[in-house]
């Protein structure tokens, strides 16, 4: 083994580097406060290093805390406040809006689109498909460039773009026969859960 001498503070006796950790693969048991280091060639035997300090802290009620203070058993007090700042992947509503001032810009963009040259020999179906793709691309670009769209959500949506629907599903078309379950006249539907 190679050792590197370093000036350590009073809290630490040794630093274990990444090379040592990779080579020896110690198993950390955080709850027990111990580290097990396998002995090479010893068929499952290991060296166990246990912490000398107790890691658990008991939570006190306000009544117990007052009693401990009154008896002089409290030397230090730590106050911890947990607060949710911003979740990493928050559900974000996606809204596409056209502001009143943007209506003229939208009309100009539509006019510009209609004035584009149509490739020769393009059928009506090909034209409809091309226009659909262009519309979807513009909508996708607008959503992805929206500054209110959370960066982490943008990354996930971009990575899994292929699983998102290109179009919002619509209701099925009306059929000539409507399906219904007729109840007995004068009887209300049963007021119980379905399962």
C-alpha positions as CSV (number, residue, x, y, z in Angstrom):
1,X,0.0,0.0,0.0
2,X,1.1,3.5,-0.7
3,X,0.5,6.3,1.9
4,X,0.4,10.0,1.3
5,X,1.2,12.2,4.3
6,X,-1.1,15.1,4.9
7,X,-1.8,17.6,7.6
8,X,-5.2,16.5,8.9
9,X,-7.4,18.4,11.4
10,X,-8.3,16.8,14.7
11,X,-11.6,15.3,13.4
12,X,-10.0,12.9,10.9
13,X,-7.3,10.2,11.2
14,X,-7.1,9.1,7.6
15,X,-8.6,9.9,4.2
16,X,-9.3,7.0,1.9
17,X,-8.9,7.9,-1.8
18,X,-10.9,6.7,-4.8
19,X,-8.1,4.3,-5.9
20,X,-8.2,2.6,-2.5
21,X,-12.0,2.5,-2.4
22,X,-12.2,1.0,-5.9
23,X,-9.5,-1.6,-5.1
24,X,-10.9,-2.7,-1.7
25,X,-14.6,-2.1,-2.2
26,X,-15.5,-1.5,1.5
27,X,-19.2,-2.0,2.5
28,X,-20.6,0.9,4.4
29,X,-23.4,0.3,7.0
30,X,-24.5,3.8,7.7
31,X,-27.2,2.9,10.3
32,X,-24.7,0.7,12.3
33,X,-21.9,3.2,11.9
34,X,-19.4,0.6,10.6
35,X,-17.3,-0.2,7.6
36,X,-16.5,-3.8,6.5
37,X,-13.4,-4.2,4.4
38,X,-13.1,-7.6,2.6
39,X,-9.8,-9.4,3.2
40,X,-8.4,-10.5,-0.3
41,X,-8.1,-14.3,-0.6
42,X,-9.8,-14.9,2.8
43,X,-13.0,-16.4,1.3
44,X,-15.6,-14.0,2.7
45,X,-13.8,-12.8,5.8
46,X,-13.6,-9.1,6.4
47,X,-12.2,-6.5,8.8
48,X,-14.9,-4.4,10.6
49,X,-14.3,-0.9,11.7
50,X,-16.9,0.5,14.1
51,X,-17.6,4.2,14.9
52,X,-16.8,5.2,18.4
53,X,-19.5,7.9,18.4
54,X,-23.2,7.3,18.6
55,X,-24.9,8.4,15.4
56,X,-28.5,8.5,16.4
57,X,-30.2,11.6,17.8
58,X,-33.3,11.2,19.9
59,X,-36.1,13.6,19.1
60,X,-37.6,15.4,22.1
61,X,-41.1,16.7,22.6
62,X,-41.4,20.3,23.7
63,X,-42.3,19.1,27.3
64,X,-39.3,16.8,27.4
65,X,-37.0,19.6,26.1
66,X,-38.2,22.0,28.8
67,X,-37.6,19.4,31.5
68,X,-34.0,18.7,30.1
69,X,-33.3,22.5,30.0
70,X,-34.6,22.9,33.6
71,X,-32.4,20.1,34.8
72,X,-29.3,21.6,33.1
73,X,-28.8,18.6,30.8
74,X,-28.8,20.7,27.6
75,X,-25.4,21.9,26.4
76,X,-26.1,22.8,22.8
77,X,-29.2,23.3,20.8
78,X,-29.5,23.0,17.0
79,X,-32.4,24.4,15.0
80,X,-33.1,23.0,11.6
81,X,-35.7,24.3,9.3
82,X,-36.6,22.4,6.1
83,X,-38.2,24.2,3.3
84,X,-39.0,23.1,-0.2
85,X,-37.3,25.7,-2.5
86,X,-38.2,24.3,-5.9
87,X,-38.8,20.7,-6.9
88,X,-36.6,19.3,-9.6
89,X,-39.3,18.0,-11.8
90,X,-42.5,19.8,-10.9
91,X,-45.6,19.2,-13.0
92,X,-45.7,22.2,-15.3
93,X,-48.8,23.2,-17.2
94,X,-48.0,23.9,-20.9
95,X,-50.0,26.7,-22.3
96,X,-49.8,28.2,-25.7
97,X,-51.3,31.6,-25.9
98,X,-51.6,34.3,-28.6
99,X,-51.5,37.7,-27.0
100,X,-53.7,40.5,-28.5
101,X,-50.6,42.3,-29.6
102,X,-49.4,39.1,-31.2
103,X,-52.4,38.6,-33.4
104,X,-51.0,40.8,-36.2
105,X,-47.7,38.9,-36.0
106,X,-49.6,35.6,-36.2
107,X,-51.6,36.8,-39.2
108,X,-48.4,37.8,-40.9
109,X,-46.8,34.5,-40.2
110,X,-49.8,32.6,-41.6
111,X,-49.8,34.8,-44.7
112,X,-46.1,34.1,-45.1
113,X,-46.7,30.4,-44.8
114,X,-49.4,30.4,-47.5
115,X,-47.1,32.3,-49.9
116,X,-44.3,29.7,-49.6
117,X,-43.5,27.8,-52.8
118,X,-45.1,24.4,-53.0
119,X,-42.8,21.7,-54.4
120,X,-43.8,20.6,-57.9
121,X,-45.7,17.4,-58.2
122,X,-46.7,17.4,-54.5
123,X,-50.1,15.8,-54.0
124,X,-52.8,17.2,-51.7
125,X,-52.0,14.4,-49.1
126,X,-48.3,15.2,-49.2
127,X,-49.0,18.9,-48.8
128,X,-51.3,18.2,-45.8
129,X,-48.7,16.0,-44.2
130,X,-45.9,18.5,-44.8
131,X,-48.1,21.3,-43.3
132,X,-49.0,19.1,-40.3
133,X,-45.3,18.4,-39.7
134,X,-44.4,22.1,-40.0
135,X,-47.1,23.1,-37.6
136,X,-46.1,20.4,-35.1
137,X,-42.4,21.6,-35.3
138,X,-43.4,25.2,-34.7
139,X,-45.5,24.2,-31.7
140,X,-42.8,22.0,-30.3
141,X,-40.2,24.7,-30.8
142,X,-42.4,27.3,-29.0
143,X,-43.0,25.0,-26.0
144,X,-39.3,24.1,-25.7
145,X,-38.2,27.7,-25.9
146,X,-40.7,29.0,-23.4
147,X,-38.7,30.5,-20.5
148,X,-41.4,29.4,-17.9
149,X,-40.8,25.7,-18.9
150,X,-38.6,24.2,-16.1
151,X,-35.1,23.3,-17.5
152,X,-35.2,19.8,-16.0
153,X,-38.7,19.1,-17.5
154,X,-37.4,20.5,-20.9
155,X,-34.5,18.0,-20.8
156,X,-36.8,15.1,-20.0
157,X,-39.4,16.1,-22.6
158,X,-36.7,16.5,-25.2
159,X,-35.1,13.2,-24.4
160,X,-38.4,11.3,-24.7
161,X,-40.0,13.3,-27.5
162,X,-40.8,10.2,-29.5
163,X,-43.4,9.0,-26.9
164,X,-45.4,12.2,-26.8
165,X,-48.5,12.3,-29.0
166,X,-48.2,14.5,-32.1
167,X,-51.9,15.4,-31.8
168,X,-54.2,15.6,-28.9
169,X,-56.6,12.6,-29.0
170,X,-60.2,13.4,-30.0
171,X,-63.5,11.9,-29.0
172,X,-64.7,9.0,-31.2
173,X,-67.0,9.9,-34.0
174,X,-70.8,9.6,-33.4
175,X,-72.2,6.2,-34.3
176,X,-75.7,5.3,-35.6
177,X,-76.4,3.3,-32.4
178,X,-75.9,4.8,-29.0
179,X,-75.2,2.4,-26.2
180,X,-77.0,2.8,-22.9
181,X,-77.9,0.6,-19.9
182,X,-81.6,1.0,-19.1
183,X,-82.4,1.1,-15.4
184,X,-85.7,-0.1,-14.0
185,X,-88.2,2.8,-14.1
186,X,-88.3,4.8,-10.9
187,X,-85.1,3.2,-9.4
188,X,-82.0,5.3,-8.9
189,X,-78.6,3.9,-9.8
190,X,-76.9,2.0,-7.0
191,X,-75.0,4.2,-4.6
192,X,-72.0,2.0,-4.0
193,X,-68.4,1.8,-5.4
194,X,-68.1,-0.3,-8.6
195,X,-65.6,-2.8,-7.0
